[in-house]
Amino acid sequence: MNLAALQQEIDTILVSAATKKEKLQGICDFLEGEISYYDWVGFYFKNGDKNELKLAQYTGEETEHTIIPFGKGICGQVAVSNENFVVQDVSEQDNYISCGWKVKSEIVIPIFVNEENIGQIDIDSHTANTFTENDTELLEYICKKVSKIL
């Protein structure tokens, strides 16, 4: 994984796409297409004043999990903890919401605006034990950049 090249492409997407939705969709499409083990890439954001997340832009198989209550599943836990969550084997998680039988691992990184957790990027992989520090670093970079367009 060439972090510098990936980060440069993210920067290009963020300046070239016209709308916020196009920027987020561009990031999803790029990551899913560029990183072989990123099988589902999506953004969830806090749903108004409700204690739940709402699915925004994503790429990959459709999901029935368009609304996730805070505390439920990996995404819901990140909404409460405000911390990165890397799950190398989803079968070992008691509070995991299955998005499909093929998903083996997941990484969720929160997005902060003015020190408030307003959403997250969520990556599912069909490969267990696949995420590394490089993934965390790349996704944290993306979340910091995305926070500036929200």
HUKA-V132938 format. One record per residue. RES is the residue in three letters. PHI is phi as a letter, one per 30 degrees, with the letter a starting at -180 (999 if undefined). Layout:
BEGIN
res->(RES/RES)
phi->(PHI/PHI)
END
This chain:
BEGIN
res->(MET/ASN/LEU/ALA/ALA/LEU/GLN/GLN/GLU/ILE/ASP/THR/ILE/LEU/VAL/SER/ALA/ALA/THR/LYS/LYS/GLU/LYS/LEU/GLN/GLY/ILE/CYS/ASP/PHE/LEU/GLU/GLY/GLU/ILE/SER/TYR/TYR/ASP/TRP/VAL/GLY/PHE/TYR/PHE/LYS/ASN/GLY/ASP/LYS/ASN/GLU/LEU/LYS/LEU/ALA/GLN/TYR/THR/GLY/GLU/GLU/THR/GLU/HIS/THR/ILE/ILE/PRO/PHE/GLY/LYS/GLY/ILE/CYS/GLY/GLN/VAL/ALA/VAL/SER/ASN/GLU/ASN/PHE/VAL/VAL/GLN/ASP/VAL/SER/GLU/GLN/ASP/ASN/TYR/ILE/SER/CYS/GLY/TRP/LYS/VAL/LYS/SER/GLU/ILE/VAL/ILE/PRO/ILE/PHE/VAL/ASN/GLU/GLU/ASN/ILE/GLY/GLN/ILE/ASP/ILE/ASP/SER/HIS/THR/ALA/ASN/THR/PHE/THR/GLU/ASN/ASP/THR/GLU/LEU/LEU/GLU/TYR/ILE/CYS/LYS/LYS/VAL/SER/LYS/ILE/LEU)
phi->(999/c/e/d/d/d/d/d/d/d/e/d/e/d/c/c/d/d/c/e/d/d/d/d/d/d/d/e/d/d/d/d/d/c/c/e/c/c/c/b/b/a/c/c/b/e/c/i/c/d/d/a/c/b/d/c/d/a/b/k/d/d/b/d/d/d/b/b/d/e/j/c/i/d/d/d/d/d/d/c/d/i/b/e/b/c/c/d/b/d/d/c/c/d/c/c/c/d/c/l/d/d/d/c/b/b/b/b/b/d/c/c/b/h/i/c/d/c/l/a/c/b/b/c/b/d/c/d/h/c/d/b/d/d/d/e/d/d/d/d/e/d/d/d/d/d/e/d/c/c)
END
